[in-house]
Amino acid sequence: MNILLLSSGGGGGNILRSLKGLFRRDLLVSQKTDARYAERLRRVVTARFLDTNEFSLSDVPKEERLVIGANTTRRLGSMHNPELARQALEESRDAVESLLSRFSVVIIIGTGGKGTGTGTMFPLAEMARRQRKLVIPIFVRPSFERHEVEKRRYDQALRVAEQFDSAGIRLMEILNDRGYADANPEPQSVVWERMNLPIARALRGLLYVLSDLSQVDPSDLSSLFGGTGRLRIGFSELDPPPGEEPGDDQIQAAVRACWDNQYCAFDGLAGTSLVCIQGDWSNVVDGKIKGHLSALANRDLRESPYNPLYARASCSPRPWGVTAVLAEYTGNHPALDIDWSAEKITSVRVNPSASEARGTPLDVAEGVAVALPIDDAAPSGDPAPAPSFATFWDFARALNRSDPEALKLASNGAEGVGFMDGPELRKLVGTFWFRSVFARLSSAWQEHLLGVLVEHATISNHGVRSGRRTIRLDELTQEERRRLMTESSLPEAVRSDLQFLVTVATLWGEEAVSRFTFTDVTEAADPSRFALLLQPFRHS
């Protein structure tokens, strides 16, 4: 994934400077332990500072400056006039659109109250959306009550948010009002720095997920950012001493701090969300983090819209922690139509032996490092080789993007894919985006997949508490499985099997669950909560 970090105006530039400082430190640390990983990160993330004032960018490397509207503003700034900033952007439209076209993800950071950020935030997001990019706009609303800006400029900032709402583009809106405390009066500069750093640290965690979508499919991100409403981002450090696991109190405090980002503009129900866990610890800790977040999101609701996507940034340097991007639940919305072609990567390999024999050339553009398989042309008069997919996962990705050959293959009798790994298929079935893939498969394909899962997936028949009784997994109903998934204290090993059974029953029907083999586990008939927590260690 190639990512553009684009600031708009001086306020957005300050936040981007903080983020760059954190990311630069990470690269230096990674360079010492894994030089190839550090170089890949360096290539996929590009920073640009957009402004109408050339002098405000004097401390920015020349290659990262993007001064717009040279004729409109004479490079002297927008004079706190949003309309002048919009005219400057229009003057430089071709250059800006050319920049946006080279990236799949565009993160735009700006602040209201003056000219450039207020005048260009929404037009920039619109440009990126028209190019079918995944755009993540972060806009800081200034405080009128604390005398940061006068009423006229405050109203201008409000209109920026209204523009995003009218266009149906989700906005991450930061409220400066919430950074002040009457009990502890502080200068504006101190408040701004205290608010900027959490934004930068949260974005740092998000970059690790977006730069490597091996755990989260792009289609999931299209669903996360689809629809109307606000976004909220949070980060909390969870960094135990080397070789130690974080304790329960540390985990709960970190999850609560990540969830309670008081500066963001929405605190209602969360829908589809992305959780990035950074840390070298056991799956037990991961399970507790996920469970506590689910408990906060579900709020004891019988039917909660919370639908998290999980990713693990295992290679991220310290300090570790938890990053969450939460989408405000405003109903069910179609996924965004995102053009991922800027990646210049195809998961479909045609005649792979020929291309591998020659090697895979690299097409390296600014901020992009991508692989382009090139295949030999078919001899004159011979039919072109039939497309093949290296793995079923590749086939599913292509099908999810409506690839013509994948659609054709999906309609036949489950033929043409030579490699299907059972454990990998189980992981794939557990992804959010596989539901749309499943609906496109023929009944023969669906039955074939279930057969592979039944053959390779063995379920440990854990005992779980349901009310006052202990019940085995093979005895649970679908309703009981769904309810138990909301239990924050559920061990990760049990949660994984439960989630798998819920998915199977959802896709293939309740009767499909009875086809799986449930293996007995050695434990007391009425296990305590402590015994349940030890289960992952017993069966690992």
N, C-alpha and C positions, 0 to 999 in steps of 0.2 A: 504494500500500500504506500503510495506517495502522498505526502501531506504538506499543505501550504499553511504556515502560520502568518497571517496577514493582520498587522495592526493598522488602525485608522486614526490618525491624529496623535497629539501628544500624550493624552491619557492612556490610550490603547498601547502606545509605544512603551510607556513605563511598565505596563503589565508584561508585555512581550520581552522587555529587557530582563525582568525577573525570571521569566520562564527560560530564556536563553541561558542565563547564568546557572540555573539548576541543571539544564540539559548538558551544558558544556562540562560541568563537573562530573556528571554521569559518564560522558564520553571519555574523559581522562581516566576515570576509575576502570571503565570497561576495557580501555586500550591496554591496560596492564595485565588483565586476566584473559581477555578474548579479543584480540585485535580485529578479527574478521567480523565479529558481532558489532563492535564499535563502528567499524567502517560502514556496515550496512545501515546502522541507525543514522549515521552522518549523511548518508546519501538519500534516505527516504524522507527526511524532514528538512524543509526549506523555510527560512524566515525572510519576510519582506516588511519593511516599515514604510507605509504609505502616508504621505503628508503633503500639504500645500506649502509648507514652510521649509525651505532647504536648510536653514540655519538650525532648526530644531533637531536635525539628523546629523549634526557635525560629529557626534561620537559613534555613529553607526558605520560599519564598513561600507564602502561605496557600492559593492555588489549587492548589498541588501537594501539600498535606498530606492524608493519609488516616489519621486516627486511628480505630482500631477498638476496640470493646468498652468504650465509655465507662462503662457500668454495671458491667461485669465488673472493670475495672481502675481505674476512676475517673481514667483518663487518666494514671496514674502509672507505667505499665509492667507487665510480666508478672512482675517479681521473679525473673527467671532461671528461670521455671517454664514449660516448653513446653506443658504441659496447660492452664495458665491462658491462654496465648496462643491456643491452639486454641479455647477457649471464647469468647475475645474476637472471634475471626474469625467464629465461628458467630453471635454476637450481631449482627455487622455484615454478615452474608452477603448480604442483599438489596442493600445499597449497593455491595459489592464486585462482585457478579455483574452489576449494572447497569453498572458501570465497564467490566468485561471485555467486555461485549456490544458495545461501540462500536469494537472493534479486531479486526483480522484476525491480527496477530502480537503475542504477549505475551512479553516477555523479563523473567523474574523473577530477581532477584539477592538472595541472602541468605547469611548465615554461621551456622555452628553454634556451640555452646558456651554460649550464653546461653538466652534464652527465646523472643523473638518470631520470629527467623529459623528456629530449630529447630522451633518449633511450627506455623508457618504455611506454610513452603515447599512441602511436598507437598500440603496441602489447596488452596492457591492454584493449583498446577499442575493438580490434579484438576478444579477448577472450570473452568479455561480449556479443558481437554481435553473436558469434558462439553459445553461450548458449541462444540466442534469448531473451536477456535482453534489456530493454530500456536504452540505454547508452547515456549520455549527457557529451561529452568531452569539457573541458574548458582549452585552451592552451594559455599561454602568450608568445608572440613573443618579444624577447629582442630588444633593439635599437642598431643598428650599428652606426647610425649617431651621437648618443649622447655618444658613446664610452662605452656603457655597456658591449659589447662583441667585440671580434675581428671578422674579416670577415669570418673566417672558422667556427666559432661557430654560427654566424648568418646564414650562408648557411645551417648548420645542422638543425636549427630551421625551415627554409623554407621547407626543405625536409619533416619534420614532417607533415606540412600542405598539402604538395603534396600527401603524403601517404593517408591521410584521403580523399582527393578529389578522388584519384584513386579507393579507396575502396567504394566510395559512402556513407560515413558516415558523416553526418552533424557535423561541428565543430564550436564551439564558440571560435573565435580567438581574443585575446586582443592584441592591438598594443601599446607597451610601448612608441614608438616614439611620440604618440599623448598626452602623459602625460606631456611633457616638453613645456615650453613657453620661447621664447627668451627675451620677455619683463620682465620676472620674473624668473631669473635663480634660481634653487633650487637643493639641493643635491639629489642623486639618492634615498636615503632612504625615503625622504619626498615625492618624486614623486610616489614611489612604494606604500607607505601607502595610499596616496590619491586615487590611482587606485584600490587597494585591497578592500578598504572599500565599494565602490559602488557594486563591484561584490558580496561581502558577503551579503550586505543588499538586493540585488536583489534575490539572492539564498534563503535567509530567506523567502521571500514571496512565492517563488516557492515551498518550502517545505510544506507550509500549504495546497497548492493545491494537491500536489502529495501524501501527507499523508492521504488524505480523498477524494476519487474520487466520492463523492455523487453528485457532480455537473458536473464533466467532466468524460466521459466514457473512459476507457483505449483504446478503439478503436480509439477515437479522437486523443489521444497522439501518437498512431501508425502512424496516417496520418501526424501529425505535424512534426515528426522527420524523415519521409520517404524522399527519394530522395537525391539529391546532393545539395551542396551550404553551405552557412554559416548560423549561428544563431546569433542573437543579443539579449542581455538581458539588461533591463533598470529598474531602480527604482527611484521613486521620492516621497519624503515625502509630505503628505497632512494631517496635524494633527491640526485641529482647536481646540480652547479651549473647554473643556467639555460642552456639551449641545448646542453647536453652529454648524451651517452648514458652510462648507467652501464657500467662495464667488466665483463669476465667475472668477475674476482675479486670485485667488489662484488655482482654478481648471485648468484654461488654462496654467498657469505657470508650474504646476505639470505635466500635460500631456506632454507638450513640453519637459520638462527635462527628463521625462521617455523615450520619443521617441528619443531624441537626445543624445544617448550614443556614444560620439565621439571616445571612445576607441575601439569599436568593428569594425571588418574588413569589414562589408558590409553596404552600405547606399543606396542600390537599392530598388526595389519594394519588399514589404513584402507579403508573401502568407498566408498560414494557421498560425495563431498566438494564443497564450494563454495569456489572460489578467486576472490578479488576483487583485481584489480590496479589500483593507483592511481598514475598518472603519465603525463606528456605526453612519451612517447617512441615509438620506432618499433615495428612489429610484430615486428621481429627480436628486440628485448629481451623482448617478451611471449612469443615462442616459446621463448627460452632459459629463462625463468622456468618455463613449463609443463613443459619437458623435464626440468629439474633436479628439480622436484617429482615428476614421474612416476618418475624414476629412484630417488628416495628411497622412494616408495610401493611400487614394484614389487619392490624388493629381489632382483632377478635371478630372480624367480619366473616359471615358464613360464606359469602361469595366475594372474594377479593380480586380486583383486576391486576394485582401485582404479578408480573411475568418476567423474572430476571434472566439475563444472559450472563454467564460467568466466564471469566478468563483469568489466567494465571500468568503474571509476568515474572517468571522464575529467574530470569537473568538480570533483573534490574538491580543496580547497586543500592546499598543502604543510603538513606534511611528507608526502611520498608513500611508498608502500611496498607490501607484499603482506600481505593478510589471508587466512587459510585456516581454514575450519571443517571438521574431519575427523570422520566418523562411524566408530566402531569396527565392523569387519566381524564380524557375528555370524550370518551366513547371509543368505538371501534372504527379505525381508519385504514384505508388501503395503504400498502407500502409505497414509499416513494419510488418513482421511476428513475433510478440512478444509472448513469452511463459509466461503467467501470473500465471502458476501453483505454483510458489513460494509463492503466496498468501495463498494457502491451504484453500481457501474459495469457496464454491459453492453457487450460488444463486438458484439452483434447490433443492427443498425440497421434498424428497420422504417419503411418509407416515409421515407427519410432526407431527401428534398427538402423535405417539409413541416416536419420538425423544424428543419432548418437555416434555413429561411426565417424562423422565429420566433426563432432563437437557442437556445442551450442554457443552461437555468437552472442555477445552482449551489446545491447543498444543503450548507451548511457547518455541521458539527457540531463539538463540542469535539475539537480535534486532527485533524479530517478535512476534506479538501476534495475533493469528488467531483462528477463530471458525471452528470446524469440526463437523457438524451434523453426528451422527452415527445412522443408522436405524436398527430396528430389522430385522433379517433374516426371510424370509417367511417360514412358517411351511413346513415340508417335504411333498412333493406331491402337495402343493398349488402353484399356479402361483405367481410370484413376483408381488408386487403392482405396478401399473402403475405410472410412474413419473407424478408429478403435479407441477405447478408453483404458488408460493404464489401470485404474481401480474403479470400483463402484462409486467411491466418493467423488471421483472426477466426473463420472457419468451423472450423478445426482446434482452436482454443481451446474453442469451444462444444462440439465433438464430444468433446473430452477430458473435459469436465464433464458429459457425458451429456445435453446439451440435446436435448429431444424433436425439435425441428425439424431440428437438425443430424443426429441419428440417422436421421431420415426421408430427408434429402437424401443421406446417405452410402450409403444402400442402393440408390439408383437408378443410372442409367447415366452418371454424371459430368456431370449437367446442373444448371443453376441458379446457378452461380457465374460471374459475368461478367468477373471480373478475376483473373488468375493471373500473377504476375510471376516469371520464371525465376530471377533471382538471389535473390529473397526466398524462393522455394521451396527453393532449395539450402540457404539458411541454416536454414530450418525443418526440413528433413530431417535436418540435423545435430544437432538438439536431442535430448536424452535422452527427453523426454516424447512425441516424435512416434511412437515405436515403438508405444505403446498406441493412438494415433490410427490408424495404418496398419492395425492389425488390425481396425478397425471399418469400414474402407472396402470397398466392393464390388470385385470383380475388375476391373470396368470402370473404376472410379475409380483403382485402383492402376496399371493400364496407362496411363491418361490422364496421370497424374502422371509416370510414367517417360518418356512421350513428350515432355512439356514439358521435363524435365530434359535429355534427350538433345539436344533442339533448341537449348537455351540454354547448357548447361554444356560448355565446352571444357576439356580437361585438358592442361596442359603436360607433355609426355612426358619428365620429368626422369630423369636417370640417378642411381641410388643404389647405395651399396655394400652387397652382400649377401655376407658372408664375404670372399673374396679377389677377387670379380668385381664388375663394374658391370653393373647390370641396369636396363632401362627400366620405367617404371610399368605400361605395357600388357603387360609380360611376367611380372609378379608374380602369384603365387597368393595366395589369401585368407590362407593361413597366413603367407606371407612378409610380406604387408601388415601383419597384426596384430603380427608380431614387430618389424618396422621402426618401428611406432608407439611402441615403448618406447625408441627411441634418443633420448637426451637432446640430442645434437648436431644433430638433424635440423632444417634450416631451416624456418621457419614456412610458407613458400609450398609446400614439398614436403609438410609435415605436413598442411596443409589439404586438398590433393588426395588424399593417402593416406586420410585419415579419411573423406572423401566416398566414395571407392571402397569402403572397408570397409563403410560404411553401405549403399550400393547393393547390394553382394553379399549382405549380411545380410537385407535386406528383399525384394529381387527375385530373388536367386539369382546365382550366379557368372556365368552366361551373359549377364546384363544389362550387365555391365561392358564387354563387347565391342561394345556398340552405341554407345558414346561415341566422340567424335572426340578423338584424341590428337595434339596439334600438336608438331612437332619444335622442339627448343630448341638454340641454338647454344652448344655447350660441348665440351670435350675428351671423347674416348671414355672416359677413366678420370679423372674430375675429382677433384681433391684436396678435402680437407675445407674449405680456405679458399675454393675455387671454389664449393662448395655454399653456403657462407654468403653469397656474393655474389649468388646467384640471385634473391632477392627484389628486389634493386636493379635487376637486368638487365631484369626483366619487369614492373616496377611502372609 
